[in-house]
């Protein structure tokens, strides 16, 4: 596993968030989901990390402890970071 953790910041109604989470599930990637529309502090944290307000925002913590922030459902970048072959 090339990473320590995966966190997805999403909203309840975001269709791209649902698609990304289904894709992660299909590829057996464990992740923490945070609904920013239900958690104001989490929304603030996401904005600080991503410098914007759109979702999904995926934060991957690598084995060396660095954070990679991916804005939107960027399947090629997620596949690369999570070593998913499609």
Backbone as CSV, one residue per row, in Angstrom:
resi,resn,N_x,N_y,N_z,CA_x,CA_y,CA_z,C_x,C_y,C_z
1,UNK,0.853,-1.174,0.000,0.000,0.000,0.000,0.900,1.239,0.000
2,UNK,0.762,2.107,-0.998,1.659,3.259,-1.136,1.251,4.474,-0.305
3,UNK,0.284,4.308,0.583,-0.225,5.461,1.329,-0.632,5.022,2.729
4,UNK,-0.723,6.003,3.632,-1.169,5.740,5.005,-2.675,5.858,5.137
5,UNK,-3.236,6.924,4.516,-4.667,7.132,4.673,-5.228,7.929,3.501
6,UNK,-6.548,7.784,3.330,-7.281,8.517,2.302,-8.503,9.128,2.984
7,UNK,-8.705,10.429,2.770,-9.880,11.122,3.291,-10.577,11.807,2.131
8,UNK,-11.882,11.614,2.033,-12.681,12.265,0.998,-13.603,13.272,1.673
9,UNK,-13.437,14.532,1.308,-14.362,15.588,1.739,-15.443,15.685,0.672
10,UNK,-16.692,15.572,1.093,-17.790,15.537,0.132,-19.020,16.215,0.724
11,UNK,-20.073,16.278,-0.089,-21.371,16.720,0.413,-22.379,15.610,0.143
12,UNK,-23.481,15.673,0.842,-24.511,14.643,0.724,-25.074,14.576,-0.695
13,UNK,-25.203,15.727,-1.358,-25.881,15.770,-2.660,-24.944,15.766,-3.869
14,UNK,-23.639,15.788,-3.676,-22.681,15.892,-4.786,-22.609,14.593,-5.595
15,UNK,-23.009,14.620,-6.882,-22.957,13.396,-7.686,-21.530,12.918,-7.957
16,UNK,-20.588,13.838,-8.124,-19.200,13.430,-8.382,-18.581,12.786,-7.148
17,UNK,-18.998,13.243,-5.974,-18.535,12.625,-4.728,-18.999,11.176,-4.659
18,UNK,-20.278,10.953,-4.987,-20.815,9.589,-4.958,-20.086,8.698,-5.950
19,UNK,-19.827,9.220,-7.145,-19.133,8.429,-8.172,-17.721,8.085,-7.695
20,UNK,-17.018,9.066,-7.133,-15.656,8.790,-6.648,-15.663,7.742,-5.552
21,UNK,-16.580,7.868,-4.592,-16.617,6.907,-3.490,-16.992,5.504,-3.977
22,UNK,-17.877,5.413,-4.950,-18.202,4.101,-5.535,-16.966,3.514,-6.213
23,UNK,-16.206,4.347,-6.915,-14.980,3.902,-7.585,-13.941,3.433,-6.566
24,UNK,-13.783,4.178,-5.472,-12.859,3.762,-4.416,-13.299,2.429,-3.817
25,UNK,-14.608,2.286,-3.549,-15.135,1.032,-3.006,-14.860,-0.126,-3.964
26,UNK,-15.116,0.098,-5.253,-14.912,-0.948,-6.263,-13.447,-1.405,-6.301
27,UNK,-12.542,-0.479,-6.001,-11.116,-0.791,-6.018,-10.559,-1.126,-4.636
28,UNK,-11.458,-1.402,-3.688,-11.086,-1.820,-2.330,-10.147,-0.840,-1.628
29,UNK,-10.387,0.446,-1.848,-9.613,1.476,-1.162,-10.397,1.925,0.066
30,UNK,-9.788,1.768,1.227,-10.419,2.209,2.475,-10.214,3.727,2.591
31,UNK,-11.239,4.426,2.987,-11.147,5.874,3.109,-12.086,6.360,4.199
32,UNK,-11.766,7.551,4.691,-12.646,8.220,5.639,-13.444,9.243,4.844
33,UNK,-14.751,9.222,4.988,-15.610,10.189,4.299,-16.061,11.242,5.301
34,UNK,-15.923,12.505,4.907,-16.373,13.608,5.753,-17.345,14.464,4.949
35,UNK,-18.574,14.559,5.441,-19.577,15.399,4.796,-19.396,16.829,5.309
36,UNK,-18.882,17.703,4.447,-18.612,19.072,4.898,-19.882,19.886,5.086
37,UNK,-20.989,19.434,4.480,-22.246,20.156,4.693,-22.863,19.814,6.047
38,UNK,-22.269,18.881,6.769,-22.738,18.517,8.106,-21.712,18.850,9.187
39,UNK,-20.548,19.380,8.786,-19.463,19.625,9.731,-18.709,20.892,9.311
40,UNK,-19.040,22.000,9.944,-18.458,23.288,9.566,-16.941,23.327,9.774
41,UNK,-16.462,22.718,10.861,-15.016,22.692,11.110,-14.291,21.913,10.018
42,UNK,-14.888,20.803,9.582,-14.289,20.012,8.503,-14.287,20.800,7.196
43,UNK,-15.356,21.560,6.957,-15.404,22.395,5.754,-14.271,23.412,5.780
44,UNK,-14.040,24.042,6.919,-12.946,25.000,7.048,-11.597,24.325,6.813
45,UNK,-11.418,23.129,7.363,-10.166,22.399,7.181,-9.947,22.058,5.707
46,UNK,-11.011,21.646,5.025,-10.904,21.312,3.601,-10.507,22.538,2.791
47,UNK,-11.124,23.674,3.089,-10.815,24.903,2.355,-9.357,25.301,2.583
48,UNK,-8.858,25.146,3.801,-7.454,25.456,4.077,-6.527,24.549,3.275
49,UNK,-6.862,23.266,3.196,-6.017,22.314,2.469,-6.071,22.525,0.957
50,UNK,-7.274,22.762,0.436,-7.454,22.778,-1.024,-7.453,24.181,-1.624
51,UNK,-7.591,25.194,-0.780,-7.644,26.593,-1.241,-8.868,26.890,-2.101
52,UNK,-9.917,26.091,-1.951,-11.149,26.314,-2.706,-12.301,25.610,-1.995
53,UNK,-13.530,25.744,-2.537,-14.709,25.232,-1.848,-15.406,24.082,-2.562
54,UNK,-14.925,23.669,-3.728,-15.568,22.592,-4.477,-15.279,21.227,-3.886
55,UNK,-16.150,20.289,-4.164,-15.979,18.897,-3.728,-16.127,17.980,-4.937
56,UNK,-15.622,16.790,-4.884,-14.879,16.193,-3.780,-13.446,16.720,-3.701
57,UNK,-12.916,16.674,-2.498,-11.495,16.904,-2.260,-10.992,15.647,-1.569
58,UNK,-9.961,15.061,-2.148,-9.382,13.843,-1.595,-7.994,14.163,-1.067
59,UNK,-7.742,13.787,0.176,-6.438,13.998,0.788,-5.817,12.624,1.021
60,UNK,-4.679,12.413,0.380,-3.948,11.153,0.528,-2.693,11.455,1.331
61,UNK,-2.522,10.749,2.434,-1.306,10.870,3.232,-0.390,9.730,2.798
62,UNK,0.777,10.112,2.273,1.728,9.116,1.776,2.476,8.461,2.929
63,UNK,3.195,7.391,2.628,3.931,6.667,3.671,4.944,7.549,4.381
64,UNK,5.484,8.554,3.670,6.453,9.452,4.304,5.783,10.628,5.021
65,UNK,4.444,10.593,5.127,3.714,11.591,5.895,3.301,12.842,5.139
66,UNK,3.602,12.914,3.847,3.216,14.080,3.059,1.760,13.966,2.627
67,UNK,1.106,15.116,2.510,-0.286,15.144,2.059,-0.361,15.532,0.592
68,UNK,-1.115,14.769,-0.160,-1.413,15.098,-1.554,-2.895,15.433,-1.600
69,UNK,-3.223,16.645,-2.064,-4.608,17.100,-2.134,-5.048,17.056,-3.587
70,UNK,-6.122,16.327,-3.861,-6.656,16.186,-5.213,-8.060,16.780,-5.223
71,UNK,-8.254,17.789,-6.067,-9.540,18.474,-6.163,-10.333,17.878,-7.319
72,UNK,-11.586,17.528,-7.049,-12.425,16.906,-8.070,-12.143,15.417,-8.168
73,UNK,-12.968,14.727,-8.946,-12.762,13.296,-9.165,-11.786,13.146,-10.327
74,UNK,-10.493,13.252,-9.994,-9.408,13.164,-10.971,-8.925,11.714,-10.995
75,UNK,-9.623,10.894,-11.767,-9.340,9.457,-11.777,-7.891,9.140,-12.139
76,UNK,-7.302,9.787,-13.158,-5.894,9.474,-13.470,-4.938,9.754,-12.297
77,UNK,-5.123,10.884,-11.641,-4.240,11.226,-10.510,-4.493,10.309,-9.320
78,UNK,-5.755,10.022,-9.030,-6.077,9.095,-7.947,-5.511,7.713,-8.233
79,UNK,-5.647,7.250,-9.473,-5.118,5.929,-9.854,-3.612,5.873,-9.643
80,UNK,-2.925,6.947,-10.027,-1.473,7.000,-9.866,-1.089,6.973,-8.393
81,UNK,-1.715,7.828,-7.599,-1.369,7.926,-6.175,-1.708,6.657,-5.391
82,UNK,-2.804,5.991,-5.775,-3.277,4.817,-5.050,-2.843,3.508,-5.711
83,UNK,-2.070,3.626,-6.794,-1.579,2.475,-7.558,-2.717,1.552,-7.996
84,UNK,-3.724,2.159,-8.610,-4.853,1.403,-9.143,-4.648,1.236,-10.642
85,UNK,-4.666,0.002,-11.091,-4.515,-0.287,-12.516,-5.886,-0.564,-13.100
86,UNK,-6.261,0.206,-14.137,-7.580,-0.036,-14.753,-7.423,-0.357,-16.211
